[in-house]
Amino acid sequence: MDYFSTLAEVADSLKAEYSKGLENWENSPFTWLHSLPSRTLGKLGEHLACQLLRKIAPRDWEFRWPSGTPYYDILAIGPNCKIRLEVKFSTLWRTGVYKFQQLRDQPYDLLICLGLSPQEAHLWVFSKNEAFHYATPQHGGKEGEDTYWLSFPPGELQEYGGKLEAGIERLIQYFK
């Protein structure tokens, strides 16, 4: 018996069930994201946010990767001000929500949630307290007490952003 062929046949029979919702991504400029592992997606989200910030923020602001700290992702340095930014990234889930995972109570000032759907991008900006107001525990048990997530559809929490343009407008307010 050719076990590899048998496994491939079983996988092919399950493909339609597990690919539901992904057909929307076929013509998306972000299709390639679905081939990346979760950990890589998180790092990509940080890079996307940092590069976006460098393009949209006033010229007197600088954005750096902090060295030696796991507590925030980007350090924004402006005139007489530093802002510690945590970035969470999600693609749109099949259920129509974004899930920004592994949220922890660490020393950062703002949480940027960047979400990509097949043909739209969304961005929300929360203070840490605002984020934890909406966050729910991500895991059960004692070992999961330190991680939370934010889960909501693209149209919710518009006071913190929403569509990419609205999120950027909110974010830029912090750099004035």
Backbone as ProteinMPNN parsed JSONL, in Angstrom:
{"seq_chain_A": "MDYFSTLAEVADSLKAEYSKGLENWENSPFTWLHSLPSRTLGKLGEHLACQLLRKIAPRDWEFRWPSGTPYYDILAIGPNCKIRLEVKFSTLWRTGVYKFQQLRDQPYDLLICLGLSPQEAHLWVFSKNEAFHYATPQHGGKEGEDTYWLSFPPGELQEYGGKLEAGIERLIQYFK", "coords_chain_A": {"N_chain_A": [[0.857, -1.19, 0.0], [0.511, 2.235, -0.788], [1.165, 4.559, 1.341], [1.552, 7.328, 1.408], [0.156, 8.246, -0.874], [-2.386, 7.461, -0.105], [-2.791, 9.098, 2.145], [-2.655, 11.606, 0.847], [-4.926, 11.426, -0.74], [-6.949, 11.348, 1.216], [-6.518, 13.874, 2.362], [-7.143, 15.483, 0.155], [-9.861, 14.956, -0.028], [-10.789, 16.329, 2.158], [-10.205, 18.911, 1.633], [-12.069, 20.838, 0.506], [-13.817, 21.282, 2.654], [-12.125, 22.459, 4.595], [-11.214, 24.671, 3.26], [-13.192, 26.468, 3.014], [-14.34, 29.741, 2.693], [-11.835, 30.707, 2.064], [-11.764, 31.092, -0.633], [-12.458, 33.67, -1.186], [-10.108, 35.02, -0.972], [-8.661, 34.612, -3.253], [-8.237, 36.551, -5.334], [-6.984, 38.548, -3.995], [-4.617, 41.043, -2.927], [-3.314, 40.123, -0.772], [-3.185, 37.379, -0.655], [-0.95, 35.68, -0.439], [-0.309, 35.72, 2.251], [-1.6, 33.654, 3.579], [-0.039, 31.439, 3.415], [1.855, 31.59, 5.302], [3.304, 30.789, 8.515], [1.755, 31.161, 11.79], [3.38, 32.546, 13.722], [5.14, 33.913, 12.059], [3.336, 35.541, 10.727], [2.589, 37.315, 12.764], [4.992, 38.749, 13.153], [5.235, 39.838, 10.607], [2.998, 41.53, 10.642], [3.887, 43.436, 12.502], [6.015, 44.57, 11.047], [4.612, 45.579, 8.81], [3.009, 47.527, 10.088], [4.999, 49.222, 11.176], [6.358, 50.144, 8.872], [4.226, 51.418, 7.604], [3.683, 53.431, 9.484], [6.033, 54.939, 9.241], [5.6, 56.07, 6.779], [3.274, 57.624, 7.042], [3.34, 59.259, 9.296], [4.181, 62.449, 10.834], [7.173, 64.081, 9.685], [9.042, 64.595, 11.68], [9.003, 62.493, 13.406], [10.24, 59.36, 14.519], [10.611, 55.861, 14.072], [11.384, 52.985, 15.752], [12.718, 49.655, 16.189], [12.602, 48.283, 19.276], [15.425, 47.387, 21.186], [16.211, 44.6, 23.113], [13.857, 44.438, 24.666], [10.924, 42.655, 25.337], [8.451, 43.742, 25.595], [7.05, 45.602, 24.084], [6.495, 46.506, 20.625], [7.28, 48.544, 18.816], [9.042, 51.571, 19.053], [8.057, 54.792, 19.156], [9.377, 57.863, 18.456], [9.25, 61.201, 19.038], [9.075, 64.824, 18.889], [9.995, 65.733, 21.996], [8.733, 63.485, 23.12], [7.937, 60.038, 23.674], [6.471, 57.075, 22.513], [5.339, 53.947, 23.32], [4.602, 51.235, 21.349], [2.464, 48.529, 20.838], [1.819, 45.919, 18.6], [-0.734, 44.147, 17.04], [-1.841, 41.657, 14.821], [-4.124, 40.447, 12.379], [-5.693, 38.302, 10.03], [-8.821, 38.255, 8.335], [-11.09, 36.079, 9.81], [-12.815, 33.044, 8.907], [-15.293, 33.181, 10.065], [-15.968, 35.802, 9.935], [-14.81, 37.647, 11.647], [-12.151, 39.48, 13.242], [-9.359, 38.314, 15.07], [-7.341, 39.303, 17.469], [-4.606, 38.235, 18.941], [-2.849, 36.908, 21.876], [-2.575, 39.021, 23.702], [-1.144, 40.899, 26.208], [-0.684, 42.192, 29.552], [1.453, 44.401, 29.521], [4.203, 46.814, 29.624], [3.266, 49.08, 27.563], [2.101, 51.826, 25.569], [0.197, 52.301, 23.527], [-2.002, 50.217, 21.679], [-1.951, 48.821, 18.562], [-4.101, 47.493, 16.277], [-4.055, 45.719, 13.466], [-5.844, 44.698, 10.75], [-6.431, 42.495, 8.041], [-8.508, 41.9, 5.34], [-9.8, 40.187, 2.411], [-10.138, 42.291, 0.417], [-9.974, 44.652, 1.802], [-8.572, 46.763, 4.358], [-8.165, 47.135, 7.87], [-7.89, 49.12, 10.821], [-7.318, 49.645, 14.198], [-6.861, 51.671, 17.089], [-5.909, 51.559, 20.345], [-5.691, 52.67, 23.742], [-3.847, 51.012, 26.333], [-5.552, 50.445, 28.515], [-8.083, 50.821, 27.342], [-8.064, 48.732, 25.463], [-7.96, 46.437, 27.112], [-10.403, 46.652, 28.298], [-12.152, 45.603, 26.441], [-11.098, 43.119, 25.959], [-10.907, 39.528, 26.23], [-10.207, 36.549, 28.154], [-7.829, 34.433, 26.613], [-7.074, 31.779, 26.888], [-7.97, 28.947, 28.886], [-7.702, 27.947, 32.35], [-4.931, 27.998, 34.782], [-2.52, 28.538, 33.465], [-3.243, 30.095, 31.349], [-3.978, 32.595, 32.154], [-2.659, 34.97, 31.669], [-2.877, 35.774, 29.057], [-4.804, 37.399, 26.604], [-7.428, 38.165, 24.233], [-8.667, 40.157, 21.54], [-11.643, 40.144, 19.897], [-13.624, 40.779, 17.199], [-16.005, 41.886, 14.686], [-15.279, 43.579, 11.537], [-16.825, 45.996, 11.424], [-17.227, 46.931, 14.004], [-16.484, 48.816, 17.041], [-15.874, 51.415, 16.151], [-15.202, 53.845, 17.21], [-12.576, 53.649, 17.827], [-11.294, 53.378, 15.478], [-11.368, 51.365, 12.723], [-12.232, 51.088, 9.478], [-9.342, 51.337, 7.397], [-8.549, 54.041, 6.825], [-9.874, 55.529, 8.838], [-8.712, 54.458, 11.141], [-6.058, 55.241, 10.76], [-6.34, 58.03, 10.856], [-7.062, 58.319, 13.55], [-4.745, 57.326, 14.762], [-2.779, 59.143, 13.906], [-3.423, 61.349, 15.402], [-2.12, 61.0, 17.793], [0.439, 61.69, 17.198], [0.696, 64.391, 17.042]], "CA_chain_A": [[0.0, 0.0, 0.0], [1.234, 3.505, -0.854], [0.565, 5.358, 2.413], [1.577, 8.741, 1.044], [-0.963, 8.46, -1.799], [-3.61, 7.335, 0.685], [-2.908, 10.334, 2.92], [-2.956, 12.68, -0.104], [-6.325, 11.237, -1.134], [-7.755, 11.774, 2.365], [-6.378, 15.33, 2.455], [-7.893, 16.069, -0.945], [-11.293, 14.849, 0.276], [-11.096, 17.314, 3.204], [-9.79, 20.239, 1.16], [-13.212, 21.747, 0.354], [-14.325, 21.634, 3.986], [-11.194, 23.34, 5.29], [-10.909, 25.834, 2.433], [-14.356, 27.362, 2.971], [-14.023, 31.125, 3.041], [-10.56, 31.129, 1.487], [-11.936, 31.438, -2.04], [-12.51, 35.136, -1.245], [-8.743, 35.527, -0.974], [-7.991, 34.262, -4.51], [-7.843, 37.743, -6.089], [-6.548, 39.552, -3.031], [-3.171, 41.294, -2.899], [-2.78, 39.523, 0.457], [-3.334, 35.925, -0.73], [0.285, 35.023, -0.01], [-0.224, 35.664, 3.714], [-2.155, 32.403, 4.098], [0.959, 30.369, 3.393], [2.818, 31.859, 6.371], [2.931, 30.308, 9.85], [1.217, 32.183, 12.703], [4.437, 33.367, 14.318], [5.634, 34.789, 10.997], [2.291, 36.537, 10.486], [2.699, 38.332, 13.805], [6.167, 39.58, 12.848], [4.878, 40.584, 9.402], [2.109, 42.609, 11.071], [4.729, 44.476, 13.11], [6.737, 45.243, 9.966], [3.642, 46.369, 8.053], [2.641, 48.699, 10.896], [6.146, 50.124, 11.291], [6.579, 50.789, 7.571], [3.101, 52.327, 7.397], [3.919, 54.591, 10.344], [7.113, 55.748, 8.656], [5.071, 56.777, 5.605], [2.135, 58.514, 7.318], [3.561, 60.137, 10.456], [4.969, 63.659, 10.556], [8.596, 63.796, 9.421], [9.886, 64.715, 12.868], [8.844, 61.277, 14.195], [11.087, 58.233, 14.147], [10.056, 54.6, 14.555], [12.482, 52.028, 15.941], [12.51, 48.368, 16.849], [13.322, 48.358, 20.554], [16.335, 46.256, 21.421], [16.283, 44.094, 24.475], [12.607, 44.389, 25.416], [9.831, 41.917, 24.702], [7.205, 44.288, 26.114], [6.36, 46.357, 23.039], [7.072, 46.183, 19.328], [7.832, 49.709, 18.121], [9.2, 52.775, 19.858], [7.843, 56.009, 18.371], [10.109, 58.961, 19.093], [8.912, 62.479, 18.427], [9.518, 65.987, 19.645], [9.724, 65.695, 23.434], [7.768, 62.441, 23.428], [8.16, 58.665, 23.238], [5.271, 56.263, 22.646], [5.607, 52.515, 23.138], [3.51, 50.669, 20.561], [2.313, 47.088, 20.688], [1.097, 45.673, 17.355], [-1.369, 42.842, 16.858], [-2.22, 41.499, 13.425], [-5.031, 39.337, 12.092], [-6.466, 38.267, 8.802], [-10.228, 38.02, 8.635], [-11.416, 34.668, 9.987], [-13.975, 32.564, 8.132], [-16.511, 33.568, 10.781], [-16.217, 37.22, 9.71], [-14.253, 38.472, 12.72], [-10.708, 39.509, 13.453], [-8.947, 37.887, 16.404], [-6.017, 39.826, 17.803], [-4.282, 37.274, 19.991], [-1.668, 37.008, 22.732], [-2.541, 40.34, 24.33], [-0.664, 40.805, 27.593], [-0.596, 43.436, 30.307], [2.87, 44.761, 29.555], [4.366, 48.273, 29.578], [3.178, 49.798, 26.298], [1.152, 52.931, 25.661], [-0.879, 52.123, 22.561], [-2.126, 48.951, 20.965], [-2.395, 48.956, 17.179], [-4.642, 46.247, 15.739], [-4.097, 45.797, 12.015], [-6.569, 43.558, 10.204], [-6.535, 42.432, 6.588], [-9.484, 41.027, 4.705], [-9.367, 40.053, 1.024], [-10.087, 43.526, -0.362], [-9.984, 45.815, 2.697], [-7.7, 46.74, 5.531], [-8.768, 47.794, 9.024], [-6.91, 49.478, 11.844], [-7.853, 50.212, 15.433], [-5.833, 52.141, 18.011], [-6.427, 51.569, 21.711], [-4.772, 52.727, 24.881], [-3.84, 49.682, 26.934], [-6.769, 50.29, 29.315], [-9.219, 50.637, 26.425], [-7.969, 47.383, 24.887], [-8.323, 45.427, 28.105], [-11.844, 46.765, 28.558], [-12.84, 44.742, 25.464], [-10.4, 41.84, 25.826], [-11.373, 38.364, 26.989], [-9.118, 35.571, 28.29], [-7.645, 33.62, 25.413], [-6.949, 30.371, 27.259], [-8.506, 28.607, 30.2], [-6.749, 27.395, 33.308], [-3.959, 28.9, 35.391], [-1.47, 28.922, 32.533], [-3.772, 31.009, 30.352], [-4.497, 33.804, 32.784], [-1.938, 36.18, 31.288], [-3.091, 36.111, 27.649], [-6.15, 37.813, 26.242], [-7.567, 38.514, 22.835], [-9.759, 41.007, 21.106], [-12.319, 39.485, 18.783], [-14.784, 41.553, 16.775], [-16.109, 42.05, 13.234], [-14.696, 44.833, 11.044], [-17.654, 47.182, 11.619], [-17.384, 47.315, 15.413], [-15.514, 49.643, 17.76], [-15.469, 52.472, 15.229], [-14.623, 54.977, 17.94], [-11.137, 53.398, 17.91], [-10.784, 53.219, 14.117], [-12.236, 50.57, 11.848], [-11.62, 51.099, 8.147], [-7.948, 51.772, 7.483], [-8.443, 55.499, 6.866], [-10.313, 55.996, 10.159], [-7.684, 54.071, 12.103], [-4.878, 56.095, 10.56], [-6.671, 59.356, 11.394], [-6.976, 58.238, 15.017], [-3.336, 57.125, 15.113], [-2.02, 60.37, 13.654], [-3.703, 62.286, 16.494], [-1.109, 60.802, 18.841], [1.734, 62.203, 16.748], [0.618, 65.851, 16.893]], "C_chain_A": [[0.895, 1.242, 0.0], [0.575, 4.465, 0.148], [0.533, 6.849, 2.078], [0.4, 9.061, 0.123], [-2.297, 8.382, -1.064], [-3.846, 8.599, 1.499], [-3.269, 11.5, 2.008], [-4.414, 12.611, -0.545], [-7.272, 11.697, -0.026], [-7.714, 13.298, 2.491], [-7.189, 16.017, 1.367], [-9.4, 16.025, -0.682], [-11.723, 15.869, 1.332], [-10.849, 18.756, 2.753], [-10.953, 21.225, 1.088], [-13.739, 22.215, 1.703], [-13.431, 22.652, 4.685], [-10.824, 24.584, 4.495], [-12.084, 26.796, 2.343], [-13.948, 28.752, 3.442], [-12.728, 31.613, 2.426], [-10.68, 31.51, 0.02], [-12.02, 32.958, -2.216], [-11.122, 35.758, -1.356], [-8.031, 35.326, -2.31], [-7.493, 35.472, -5.282], [-7.373, 38.878, -5.192], [-5.046, 39.804, -3.156], [-2.502, 40.659, -1.68], [-2.874, 38.004, 0.473], [-2.138, 35.2, -0.147], [0.412, 34.9, 1.504], [-0.673, 34.316, 4.271], [-1.177, 31.236, 4.049], [1.974, 30.524, 4.529], [2.36, 31.272, 7.706], [2.513, 31.472, 10.761], [2.286, 33.108, 13.261], [4.999, 34.358, 13.3], [4.617, 35.879, 10.69], [2.354, 37.661, 11.518], [3.852, 39.287, 13.538], [5.896, 40.425, 11.605], [3.969, 41.759, 9.76], [2.88, 43.759, 11.697], [5.466, 45.269, 12.034], [5.794, 46.108, 9.127], [3.292, 47.653, 8.801], [3.784, 49.701, 10.96], [6.395, 50.861, 9.975], [5.454, 51.782, 7.254], [3.287, 53.596, 8.223], [4.98, 55.51, 9.762], [6.618, 56.562, 7.46], [4.018, 57.821, 5.954], [2.39, 59.526, 8.432], [4.302, 61.398, 10.034], [6.462, 63.327, 10.481], [9.486, 63.873, 10.661], [9.71, 63.533, 13.829], [9.719, 60.17, 13.628], [10.494, 56.967, 14.765], [11.15, 53.557, 14.572], [11.973, 50.721, 16.516], [13.265, 48.448, 18.162], [14.235, 47.144, 20.729], [16.279, 45.875, 22.887], [14.988, 44.094, 25.264], [11.561, 43.589, 24.657], [8.464, 42.542, 25.003], [6.42, 45.16, 25.137], [7.138, 46.171, 21.749], [7.787, 47.335, 18.646], [7.943, 50.857, 19.115], [9.075, 53.967, 18.915], [8.491, 57.157, 19.131], [9.821, 60.236, 18.324], [9.438, 63.617, 19.26], [9.054, 65.895, 21.104], [8.763, 64.591, 23.858], [8.243, 61.083, 22.915], [6.861, 57.892, 23.484], [5.648, 54.815, 22.358], [4.38, 51.871, 22.495], [3.575, 49.15, 20.542], [1.451, 46.877, 19.449], [0.537, 44.266, 17.381], [-1.942, 42.813, 15.449], [-3.145, 40.305, 13.272], [-5.528, 39.441, 10.657], [-7.896, 37.951, 9.212], [-10.501, 36.519, 8.708], [-12.644, 34.311, 9.157], [-15.292, 32.985, 8.767], [-16.817, 35.058, 10.645], [-15.723, 38.13, 10.813], [-12.726, 38.487, 12.607], [-10.458, 39.01, 14.87], [-7.503, 38.327, 16.608], [-5.581, 39.118, 19.08], [-3.028, 37.639, 20.784], [-1.483, 38.42, 23.31], [-2.156, 40.159, 25.792], [-0.61, 42.187, 28.229], [0.876, 43.763, 30.512], [3.009, 46.274, 29.405], [4.432, 48.837, 28.148], [2.094, 50.854, 26.462], [-0.063, 52.741, 24.758], [-0.828, 50.736, 21.95], [-2.676, 49.261, 19.577], [-2.866, 47.583, 16.718], [-4.841, 46.44, 14.241], [-4.756, 44.533, 11.483], [-6.658, 43.636, 8.695], [-7.614, 41.443, 6.182], [-9.12, 40.991, 3.221], [-9.218, 41.367, 0.253], [-10.128, 44.791, 0.489], [-8.948, 45.631, 3.787], [-8.39, 47.543, 6.622], [-7.682, 48.066, 10.053], [-7.638, 50.116, 13.023], [-6.682, 50.603, 16.315], [-6.47, 52.286, 19.384], [-5.327, 51.964, 22.678], [-4.804, 51.329, 25.496], [-5.109, 49.454, 27.757], [-7.997, 50.077, 28.442], [-9.226, 49.221, 25.861], [-8.428, 46.332, 25.883], [-9.786, 45.518, 28.535], [-12.632, 45.805, 27.656], [-12.241, 43.338, 25.365], [-11.048, 40.753, 26.684], [-10.212, 37.372, 27.102], [-9.046, 34.667, 27.06], [-7.62, 32.136, 25.732], [-7.582, 30.161, 28.624], [-7.398, 28.091, 31.109], [-5.745, 28.416, 33.8], [-2.925, 29.401, 34.394], [-1.954, 29.93, 31.5], [-4.239, 32.331, 30.904], [-3.809, 35.076, 32.328], [-2.145, 36.566, 29.828], [-4.566, 36.347, 27.37], [-6.215, 37.992, 24.735], [-8.726, 39.454, 22.642], [-10.358, 40.332, 19.885], [-13.568, 40.276, 18.44], [-14.813, 41.657, 15.257], [-15.597, 43.424, 12.8], [-15.51, 46.083, 11.336], [-17.786, 47.659, 13.053], [-16.235, 48.194, 15.915], [-14.972, 50.771, 16.889], [-14.914, 53.7, 15.941], [-13.107, 54.844, 18.086], [-10.498, 53.241, 16.531], [-11.797, 52.478, 13.279], [-11.604, 50.483, 10.485], [-10.236, 51.744, 8.26], [-7.809, 53.29, 7.628], [-8.82, 56.053, 8.241], [-9.281, 55.652, 11.226], [-6.446, 54.935, 11.99], [-5.143, 57.492, 11.094], [-6.573, 59.362, 12.911], [-5.512, 58.135, 15.45], [-2.539, 58.415, 14.97], [-2.26, 61.407, 14.759], [-2.667, 62.178, 17.615], [0.244, 61.372, 18.468], [1.715, 63.713, 16.498], [1.1, 66.538, 18.133]], "O_chain_A": [[1.907, 1.291, 0.7], [-0.437, 5.098, -0.155], [-0.418, 7.546, 2.432], [-0.285, 10.062, 0.333], [-3.223, 9.138, -1.358], [-4.963, 9.116, 1.542], [-4.119, 12.313, 2.371], [-5.061, 13.646, -0.703], [-8.275, 12.358, -0.295], [-8.745, 13.937, 2.7], [-7.849, 17.023, 1.626], [-10.128, 16.941, -1.065], [-12.898, 16.234, 1.394], [-11.248, 19.702, 3.433], [-10.825, 22.35, 1.571], [-14.066, 23.388, 1.881], [-13.924, 23.599, 5.297], [-10.167, 25.474, 5.035], [-11.993, 27.825, 1.673], [-13.289, 28.903, 4.471], [-12.536, 32.82, 2.279], [-9.799, 32.178, -0.519], [-11.688, 33.475, -3.283], [-10.986, 36.902, -1.79], [-6.915, 35.814, -2.49], [-6.399, 35.415, -5.845], [-7.369, 40.04, -5.601], [-4.285, 38.884, -3.458], [-1.277, 40.657, -1.567], [-2.663, 37.393, 1.521], [-2.298, 34.209, 0.566], [1.167, 34.059, 1.991], [-0.185, 33.882, 5.315], [-1.46, 30.164, 4.584], [2.854, 29.679, 4.694], [1.164, 31.257, 7.999], [2.881, 32.622, 10.521], [2.11, 34.326, 13.27], [5.297, 35.503, 13.639], [4.994, 37.019, 10.42], [2.19, 38.831, 11.172], [3.702, 40.5, 13.68], [6.28, 41.593, 11.551], [4.147, 42.861, 9.241], [2.569, 44.924, 11.453], [5.534, 46.496, 12.101], [6.135, 47.237, 8.773], [3.281, 48.736, 8.216], [3.562, 50.903, 10.813], [6.617, 52.072, 9.973], [5.703, 52.854, 6.703], [3.076, 54.703, 7.727], [4.832, 56.731, 9.793], [7.162, 57.627, 7.166], [3.878, 58.81, 5.235], [1.712, 60.551, 8.495], [4.971, 61.416, 9.001], [6.938, 62.402, 11.139], [10.565, 63.28, 10.688], [10.218, 63.572, 14.95], [9.909, 60.062, 12.417], [9.938, 57.011, 15.863], [11.77, 53.271, 13.548], [10.963, 50.668, 17.218], [14.477, 48.666, 18.151], [13.842, 46.013, 20.444], [16.299, 46.728, 23.775], [15.014, 43.771, 26.452], [11.339, 43.82, 23.468], [7.432, 41.943, 24.702], [5.238, 45.422, 25.358], [8.29, 45.736, 21.762], [8.794, 47.127, 17.969], [7.04, 51.083, 19.921], [9.877, 54.134, 17.996], [8.19, 57.392, 20.302], [10.103, 60.344, 17.131], [10.165, 63.403, 20.229], [7.86, 65.972, 21.392], [8.052, 64.742, 24.851], [8.87, 60.99, 21.86], [6.232, 58.037, 24.532], [6.197, 54.496, 21.304], [3.271, 51.949, 23.023], [4.621, 48.564, 20.262], [0.457, 47.58, 19.262], [1.242, 43.31, 17.703], [-2.46, 43.813, 14.951], [-2.981, 39.284, 13.941], [-5.754, 40.536, 10.141], [-8.143, 37.441, 10.305], [-10.181, 35.778, 7.779], [-13.413, 35.185, 8.758], [-16.298, 33.128, 8.072], [-17.819, 35.531, 11.181], [-16.166, 39.274, 10.911], [-12.113, 37.63, 11.97], [-11.26, 39.261, 15.769], [-6.576, 37.793, 15.998], [-6.118, 39.369, 20.159], [-2.268, 38.536, 20.421], [-0.365, 38.931, 23.388], [-2.762, 39.37, 26.516], [-0.506, 43.205, 27.546], [1.463, 43.44, 31.544], [2.03, 46.95, 29.09], [5.515, 49.041, 27.6], [1.274, 50.783, 27.378], [-1.199, 52.985, 25.163], [0.241, 50.164, 21.736], [-3.729, 49.883, 19.436], [-2.104, 46.616, 16.766], [-5.686, 47.224, 13.808], [-4.28, 43.426, 11.735], [-6.924, 44.697, 8.131], [-7.627, 40.296, 6.628], [-8.207, 41.705, 2.808], [-8.254, 41.529, -0.495], [-10.297, 45.888, -0.044], [-8.512, 44.522, 4.093], [-9.107, 48.504, 6.345], [-6.691, 47.341, 10.145], [-8.464, 51.012, 12.853], [-5.636, 49.954, 16.298], [-7.434, 53.029, 19.566], [-4.16, 51.635, 22.464], [-5.707, 50.547, 25.2], [-5.685, 48.368, 27.699], [-8.854, 49.252, 28.759], [-10.277, 48.583, 25.79], [-9.199, 45.438, 25.536], [-10.338, 44.56, 29.075], [-13.657, 45.262, 28.067], [-12.836, 42.46, 24.741], [-11.653, 41.031, 27.719], [-9.329, 37.354, 26.244], [-10.064, 34.206, 26.543], [-8.09, 31.321, 24.938], [-7.708, 31.096, 29.415], [-6.283, 27.832, 30.656], [-5.697, 29.547, 33.316], [-2.499, 30.553, 34.465], [-1.133, 30.561, 30.834], [-4.845, 33.12, 30.178], [-4.322, 36.168, 32.575], [-1.633, 37.599, 29.396], [-5.441, 35.612, 27.827], [-5.193, 37.974, 24.049], [-9.639, 39.536, 23.465], [-9.642, 39.99, 18.945], [-14.463, 40.432, 19.27], [-13.776, 41.533, 14.605], [-15.496, 44.334, 13.624], [-14.924, 47.156, 11.486], [-18.401, 48.698, 13.297], [-15.177, 48.292, 15.295], [-13.773, 51.05, 16.886], [-14.224, 54.511, 15.324], [-12.428, 55.813, 18.429], [-9.296, 52.998, 16.428], [-12.942, 52.907, 13.139], [-10.548, 49.869, 10.332], [-10.004, 52.594, 9.12], [-7.037, 53.766, 8.46], [-8.151, 56.953, 8.749], [-9.006, 56.461, 12.113], [-5.852, 55.319, 12.998], [-4.267, 58.086, 11.722], [-6.053, 60.313, 13.495], [-5.098, 58.794, 16.403], [-1.714, 58.737, 15.826], [-1.398, 62.247, 15.02], [-2.38, 63.159, 18.3], [1.111, 61.522, 19.329], [2.598, 64.25, 15.83], [1.108, 67.767, 18.194]]}, "name": "protein", "num_of_chains": 1, "seq": "MDYFSTLAEVADSLKAEYSKGLENWENSPFTWLHSLPSRTLGKLGEHLACQLLRKIAPRDWEFRWPSGTPYYDILAIGPNCKIRLEVKFSTLWRTGVYKFQQLRDQPYDLLICLGLSPQEAHLWVFSKNEAFHYATPQHGGKEGEDTYWLSFPPGELQEYGGKLEAGIERLIQYFK"}
